[in-house]
């Protein structure tokens, strides 16, 4: 680990210098206090004609008010609508994290809300949680509960006893990440509590204290769903669904409020993983369970096993044949809801949304005009069905025949690193997003974003000398596309890149600032193009230890023959010949697999580079002044936060350093000795990309879960 290499050492900062004639000396730089500037949301909220937004992980609705909805963005925090989804306001931007997994309203007093943090969908972008939030005033104010109990893990479901609402149950899972990576549970980012207990916890005092329920129930396996008998709150069912399969997986039942549990024999055999459960107040003896096949270590083969139905409270089960609706990643998406008046009406979500009206004997795809990848289903007080997926919230008033998007103002899009900015038009941005493709911003409004490429979007690039030339990508090796008309039309531009190369899901590519006809692109090796991406050639050998891929790549602006790279298996590498040959600089550097801008290189000093380390408990900001031969830690008094992105404003000496962390943006103007949060108003979300726009004196931040924001670029030196 990096901490053992560098000992979490701190270096003293340089003495700060009072700069009096700032505008005269630096032209265009203003100076203000750290608290003076405010972040402004740029969107998207929502996207294009389809009116989509980012991923929804949980929904909760009033039992009596058909217009009162609560929604949890996977990384966007909790939102509220009082007008049936016509508009939304965020409620938890200032709480410790915006990564969310579960929502529940008190059945006797709907002003009381519980929100479980940490997204329990097991992907590399399903981030860790920091406890359970509770509000007693409808979401206006919140208290953080159980961070010391649940920190570093995720909450998949919260249930409340409807007779004694002080009794609350929480299902706990591990954070996202696949065993194929060296750093398991990568979405936990090394949180010290990530390996803590899993399963079901119970509180008898409204969430102040919690007990781990392990009498007959595994305490070290993820519980992916909970269900409660609508007539007897002491009877609950738990889906123990370790996604890679386990001999203790299955559906467990308690009839004494969790004091003891038994596994239901008919759903305890077989190689299965994630489980979702559904019950109905129309007949509590009806129970449905959707089981997913166990995933392999690479996350594959997690197809639909089947939907099972019990008519006798779980004593016996019948397989209701359903074709695979989860592709090979059912560990990521598996949700189910049963009709409130009709126990034979069931919806189950995977990639698409399927409906049965005869208890599972026949099924229809009713996704219609919705986005794909379903994570939450709930009936509102009027009997309309709300569906939450990777594109936001959609509602149907006719059991799935037609759907209406409810995403106006719901700014929860998850960006990846790879923003690009038009050199003269400040309104034009390109950026890649999780499952909403690559987006182009065309104007100042928050909804003035359009999709220009599909799937998961990654890095983008605008040619500096000819900004009508734009390159974008989708996930996987070689999926690059080129536009010659500013993003209106794209053609495939990945010829000669081997699609079977190992990749970090979002491969990095960069323009050469000294010759912008030239680009580098990275899989497990480096490719070069000298004609704007039309043709590519293999430039280097494998840069990894044999199983990883390059996740971050940067060319020194002042000498592009000098290149820095980071790999998913922990290597930091440096090339002095443009990327042909490489020297190992550091090893065992942990980090999130999907970050592309770990480095910043001083624009005038090719040997001076900065490295962001997205992990807890290690040296999180490093600097080299000799091209990677030696590194020093400069995270000074920075809180222990994973750092995803570092960038520089070199117009002062020392340069002002900006960091995108798991909790907003920090900056230092004394070489890293001291750090402070920059600006106000930015949600406490993961910042994965930063762009300094000197021409317009602003800083742009791309977040994982709250879209893109900007702030005036100011410098304050004491």
N, C-alpha and C positions, 0 to 999 in steps of 0.2 A: 504494500500500500504506500501511497505517496507520503502519508504522514510519517511512516517509519523511515523514509529516505531523508526527509527534510526536517523532521522533528517539530513540525508546526511552528517553525521559528518566525520571528518578526524582525524586520529591519527598521531602524529609525528613519522617519521621514525627513526630507530636506526642510530647512526653515522656510516658511512661507514668506513671500515677498509682497509688499504693498505696491500695487500697480495703480498709479494715479492717472496717467494720461492714456487710459486703455484704448479709447476709440481712436486716438491719434496714432498710437503705436501699432494697433492690430487691425484697425479698420473693420467694422462690421461685428466685432465682439462687444457685447454689452456685459455689464457686471451687476449682479444683484444677489440678494441673500438666497440661501438654499430654499427658503420657504416661500419665496415670492412668486414663483411660476407654477402654473397649473397645467396638468395634462388634459388634452382634449381628445375625445374619442372620434376616430375617423371611420369606424365601421369595420366590416360590413354588417348592416343590420336592417334588412336582410339582403340576400343576393339575388339579383336579376329577376327575370320574369317568373321563375318558379317560387320565389320568395322563401328560399331556404336559409338556414343558419347552421350553427354547429351542433354537436352531439348532445342529446338529452340523455341523462342517466337515470332520472327518477321524476315522477309526477305525483302530486297529491291534490285532492280537490275537496271542497266543502260538501258535506252530506245534505245541506239544505239550500245553499246559495248556488244556483247554476252558473254564476258568473265569477266565482272566486276560485282561482287556480294558483297553484304553486308549482314551479318547475325548477329542476336542478340541472345546470349544465355540467357536462363531464368535468370541465375545468373552468366553468363560468360562474360558479356560485349559485345561490338561490334567488329566484325571481318571483314576483307576484303580479297577478292580473286581477283587477276587480271588475273587468268588463268583458269577461268571456274570451280573453285572449286577443282582444283588439289592440291592446298596448300592455307593456310590461315595465316594471322598475326593478333594478337589482337591490338586494337586501343585505348581502353579506360581503361586499367588496373589501371591507376593512377588517374582516376576521382573518385568522391565521392562514387559511388556505382557501382557494376557490375550487379545489378538486372535491367533487361530491359523488355520493353513491346511493343515498336513501333519504326519503322524506316521509313524515307521518304527522297527521293532525290528531289532537286529543279528541276522542269521540264525544266527550261531554262539554268541552270548552275549546272551540276551534281557534281561539286566540293563542292556544298553546301549540307550538310546532316544534318538532324535532327534525334535525337535519344531520345525517351521518356523513362525515367527510371521508374522502378517499374513494376513488371510482373503482368499483368491484367488477371490472370487465377484463382484467388480466392481460391487456395489451401492454406493449412497451410504453404507451402514452397514457396508461391508466395509473395516475399518480397516487402516491401515498396520502393518507389522511392525517389529521391532527385532532381527533376527538369528535365529539358529538355536540352540535350547537342546539341551544334551546331558546325559544322566544315565548314570552307570555303576553305579547301585545300584537299578535298577528304578523310578526316579522319586522317590526320597526326597530327593536333592540334585541340583542342576543347575549347569551352567556355560553362560554365554552366549558363543556363537561368532559371529563374522562380522557384528556389528552395523555395523561400519564398511563392510562390503561390501554388506549387504542392507537396511540401515535405510531406512525410508520406503516399502518395497515389500513384496510378499507372496510366500510360498512355497506353490506349488500341489502339489508332489509331492517326496518324498525317496525315493531308491532306494539300496540298499547292495549292493555286489558280494559275492556269496555265496562266492566263492573267497578273496578278499582283502578283508576287511571294513573295512580302513582306507580303502578307496575308496568315496566317498559322492557321489551326484549330487543336485543341487537344481535344481528348475525354479522360475523367478522370473517374477512378473507385476507389473504396476503395481497400485496400490491402487484402490479403487472410486471411481466417479464418472463422470458422463455429460458429453459435450462440450456439451450444451445449457446447462449452467450456466457462469456467468462464471468460476468457480473450478474448473477441471478437476481431476479426481482428488480430489474434495472429501473423500473419506475419508482421504486422506493429510494433510489439514489443514495444508498448507504445509510439511511436513517437508522439511528442506533436501536430503535424499537421494532424494526421491520420483521425480525424473526420472533416476535412475541406470540402469545397464545392466540389461537383462532377458535372458531366455533360459535357458541351461543352464550351471551351474557344477559343477566337480568338485573334490573334495578327495582327496588321496592320503595324508593323515595324520590321518584320523578327525575332520576338521572344523576343525583348527587353522588351516590356510591353504586358500585357494580359488583356482582359475583359471577364467577365463571361456572357454567353449568356443565359438569363432566360426568355425572352419574349415569353411565350408559351411553354417553355421547362423546365422540372423540374431541379432544381439546387442542389438537395440533393440525387439524384439517379444515379447509375453508368450508363454511356453510354458505351456499350460494342462494338459498331462498328459505323463507319461513312462511307458514300459513297458520291461521287461527280459525277454529270452529266459531261460526257466527252466533251460535247459541250457547256455547260453553267456553269461556276464555281460558279455562284450565287445560283445554285440549289443543295442542299445537303439533305441527309437523315441520321437520327440518330436513332440508336437502343437503346432505354432506356430499359435496361435489368437487373434490380435488380434481382439477381439470386434466391431470395426466394419469388419472386412474389410481385407485387404491382399493385394497381388499376391505376397507371399512367404509367405503362410499355406500350411499344408499339413502332411503327415506326413513327417518326416525320419528317416533311419536311419543308424546307425553300426555298423560291425563291428569297430572297434578301440578300444572303450571311450571314444569321444567325441573321439578325435584328429582325425577328419574325419567329415563328414556329407554325405549326398546326399538330395535331396528325391525322394520317390516320385511319379513323374510322374502317375499316375492320380488322385491326390488333391491335385493342385496347381493345378487349373483350377477356376474357379467363384467365385462371390461368397459365401464362407462365413466364419464367425467361429470361435467356441469349438469345441474338439475334445476329446473324451474317448476313451481307448484301453483295450482289454482284451485280455489274453492268458491262456493256460492251460498249466500244466505237462503236461497230457494230450497236447498236440501243439503245440509252439512255432511251427509254421508257420501256425497259425490266429491271425489278428489281427482284432479288431473295432475300428471307429472310428465314433463318433457325431459327426456334423458338424451345426453350427447355422448357419442363415443369418446373414449379417452384419447387425448392428443398425444402425439409423439413428441420427443424432445425438441423438434424443430417447430412445433405448433401445428402440424398437419394432421390429417385424417380424423379431425374432430367433427364428423358428420352427424346428422340426426340419427339417433338410435331408434327412437319411437316416442309416441305419446301414449301413455298408459292411463287407464281410467279405473277407479275403484267406486263401487256403488255401496260399499259396506264399511266406510270409514277406515279403509286401508287394509282390511283383512285379506282381501283378494283383489287381483288386478287383471285387467284385460288390455292387450296391446291393440291400439286403434291405429291401423296402418297409415303411416304418413311418410311420403318420400322425403329425401333429404332436402331440407330448406335452409341449411346452415353452411353449405359448401364444406370446406375443411376447417372452418374456424368457429365452431359452435361454442368454444370456450369464451368467445368474445361477445356473442349475442344469443340470448335465450330467455324469452319472456312469454308469459301466458296469462290470460284472464278468462274468467267464466262469466256468463250472463247472470245478472243479479236476480232475474225472475225466471230464467230458463236455464236449467242445468245442462241442457244439451247444446247450448250455444257457447262455443269456445273460439277464441282467437289465440294463435301462437305465432310469435315473431322470430324470424331468423334474418336472412337477407331480405326476404319478402315477408308479407303478412298473410297468414292462411286462416281460413274460417271454416268451422264445421257447424251445421245446424241440426245434426242428428247424433250428437255425442261422439263423433270421431269416425263414423263409418265412411263418410265422404268429406273431401276438403276442396276449397276453392281459394285461389290466390286473389286477395282483395287489396293488394298494395295500390293499384291504380296509379294515380299521379303523385304518389308520395316518393320521398327519398328512400334509399335502401338502408338496411342494417337497423333492426328494431331492438330497443332496450327497455321500454316502459309502456305499459298499457293500463288504462284506468277508465271507469265510467264516471261521468260527472252527475250532478244532482238531477239533471234532466234526462238521464239515460243515454247521453251521447258518449261515444267512445273517443278518448284521446289516445293518440299513439305518439310516442317519442322515439326518434331514430337519429341517425347521423346527420340528418338535415333539419332537425328541429321538431316542432309539434304540429300535428295534423289532427283534425277532428271530423268525425262522421256522425251524422244524425240518422243514418239509415243502415246501420249495421255493416258498414264497409262498402256500400255501393258507390258512394261519392265521398270526397274528402276536401277539406278546406285548410290551407296553411294558416297558422296562428303565430307568425314569427316577426311581425312588425316591431322594430325596435329591440328585438331580442338578440343582443350582440354577444354571442358566445362562440364565434368561429375560432377554431384552433389553427394557428399558423405554424409552419415549420420555418426554420432559418432559411433565408434565401430571398429576402425582399430586394427589389431593384427599383431605382428611382430615375425618372426621366431627367436628363441633364438640364432642361430649360423649363419644362412645364411642371410646377410643383403639385398639380392635381393628379398626375399620372403615376401610378404605382403598379407593380406586378408582385404577386406573392403566391406561394404554394400553401395549400391547406389540407387538413385531414379530411379526406373523403368528400370535399367540395371542390376538388380540382385546383387549377391555377386561376387566380382572379386578377382582373384588371380594374383599377380604380380610374374612373373617367372624370370625376368632378368632386366638389367639396361635400356633397350630401352623404350621410352615412349609408344610404341605400344605393349610391351610385357606383356599384361594383357589379361586374359581369364575369361569368365564367368563360374562359377562353380555352381550357383543356380540362379533361375529366380525371376521374380516379383520385388518388392522393397526389396533390401537387407538391413539387419540391423546390429546388433552387430555380431562380430566374436570373436572366441577365440581359441588360440593354447595352448595345455597343456604344461606347462613349462618343465616337466620332461620327456615328450614323445611327441615331436613336430609333429609326424605323426598324432596325434589325433587332429582333427580340428572340431569345431562346428560353424555352421552358422545358420542364420534364414531368413525367409521372414516375411512380415508384417502380423499382426494378432496374436492371442493367440495360443500358442502351436506349431507354425510352425518352429521347430528346426530340424536341420539335422546334422548328425555326419559322419565324415570320419576317417578311420583308416589308410589311405595311403597318407597322406599329401595333401588331397584335390582332389585326382583323382576321387574318387567315394564317394557318400554320401547316407546314409540311413536315414529314418525318425527317429527322436529321441525325439519326444514330447509326448510319452505315458503318460497318466494320467493327462496331463494339459488340463483343461476344455477349449474347443475352444470358449465357450460362455462367458468367462471371459471378463470384460472390459479391454481394452489395450490402450496404447498410440501410436498405429500404429506400432512402433518399440519397442517392449518390451526389457528392458535391461536384460542381464545375465552376470555373472562374475564367474571366477574360484577362489577358495580359495587358497591363496598363501601358507598357512601352510599345506594344504592337498589338492593337486590338483586333487584328485579323486572326490572332492566335488564341486558342483556349486550351485548358487542361481539364480533363474529366477523370474521375477516380471510381474504380470498382475495388477489387483487391490489388489492382495495379493502376498505372497511370496511362491514359490515352492523350494524344495531342492532335489538335486540328490547326492547320495554318491557313484555312480558307473559311473562317466564320462558322465552323461546325458542319460543313458540307461533307467532308471526309475526315475520318479519324484513323490514327495509326497507334499501335502499341508503342509506348515510350519506355516503360520500365518493367522490371520483373515484379513478382509478388512482393508487396511491402509488408505483409503481415507475418504472423507466426504460423501461418498455414491454415487458419480457419476463420479469420476475421475479414474485415474490409476497411477501406479508408473512409472515415466519417467526416474529416475536416481537412481543408486544403486552402492554402493562401500563397500568392506570389508577392514578394516584396515589391512595393510600388516603385521604388527608386532603382531596383536592380532585379528584374524579373527572372533572371537565372537562379535567384535564390528563392527556394520554395520550402514551406513548412507543411507537414502533414501529421495527422493523428489517426490511429486505427482503433477499431472496436475491440481489439485484443490488447490494448494498453500501451502501444508504442507511440512515441513522439520521434519524428524523423525529419531530417533536413537534407535538402539537395542544393548543391551549388552549381549544377550544370543544367538547370532548367527542368529537372524532373527525371533525368535518365538514370542517374545513380544516387543512392541515398545512404546517409549515415544515421545510425541509431543515436538519438540524443537522450531519451528517457524511456523507461519501461515501467510496467505495472501502474499505469495511470488510469484510474477508474473513470467512469462517466456514462452518461445516457447515450444509447446507441444512435439516437436520431438528432444529433446536433451537428451542424455543418460549419459553424463559424466560431470555433474555439480560439482562433488566433487573431491578433492584431499586430501589424508590423508598422513601425514608425515610417511615415511617408518619405523621410529623407535619410533614414539610417537603416539599411537593410539588415544589419546585424542585431538591431534592437527589436525584440519581439515580446509579446505578452500572450500568456496562455491561461484560458479559463478552464477550471476543473469542476464539473457538475456533480459533486459528491459531498456528502456530509463528512465531517471529522478529519479532513485532510487539508493540505495547503491548497487554497482555492484560486489564488491568483499568483502566477509565476512570471518572472521576467528574465530574459537573457539579453546581455549586451554584447555577446560574442558569437552570435549565430548558433546558439544551442549547445555550445561546449559546456557552459555552466548556467545554472538557473538559481535564482533566489526567490524566496517567498515575499510577496508584497501585499498580503491581505490584511496586514496591520490590525486595526480594531474592527474589521468587518465581522458581523455576526456569522455564526457557523451556518452558512447557507450555500447550497450548490450554486455555482456560477456557470451559466450556460453560454454567455457571450461577452466578449470584451471588445471595446473600440476606443479610439483615441481622437482627441482634438489637439493637434501638435502645435497650435498657434501660440502656446505659452511654453515656457521652460521651467519646470518639467511639463510634459503634456498633461492635459486633463484626461483622466481615465474614467470611462463609463463601463459599468457592469450591468448585464441583464441577469438577474438571479431568480430563484424560486419565489421570491417575494419582492418584486418590483425592481427599480433601477437605483443603483448606488453610483456615486462618483467620488473621485479623489483628485485634488489639485496639488498634492505634495508628494507625488511619487508612490502613493500607496500606504503611507503611514497611517492616514486617517481617512475614514469613509463616512459618507452621510447619504441618506435617502435623498434623491433628487426630485423636487417638485411635489405637488399634492394632487390628489384625485385619481391616481392610477390604482386600480384594484390590486390586491395582494395575490396576483397571479404569476405564473411562470413567464418570464420574459425570455424569448428564445432568439431574438434578433434585434439589433440596433443599427441605425443608419444615421450618420451625421450629414446634414444638408447645410453646408457652409453658406451656399449662395442665398439661402432663405433663412438662415440663422435659426435652425430648428433641429431637434432630435426626434427620430421616429423609432418607435418600439413595436415589434410584433410579439404578440403574446400567445401562449397556448391556452386558449379558452375565452379570451375577451377581445379578440380582434386586434386592430392597429390603432396606436395612439401617437400623438405628437405633443411636443412642448417647446417653447422658445429655448434656443441654445444660448445660455448665459454662462458666464464664468465669474466666480467670486473668489477672490484671494485675499486673505487676511495678512 
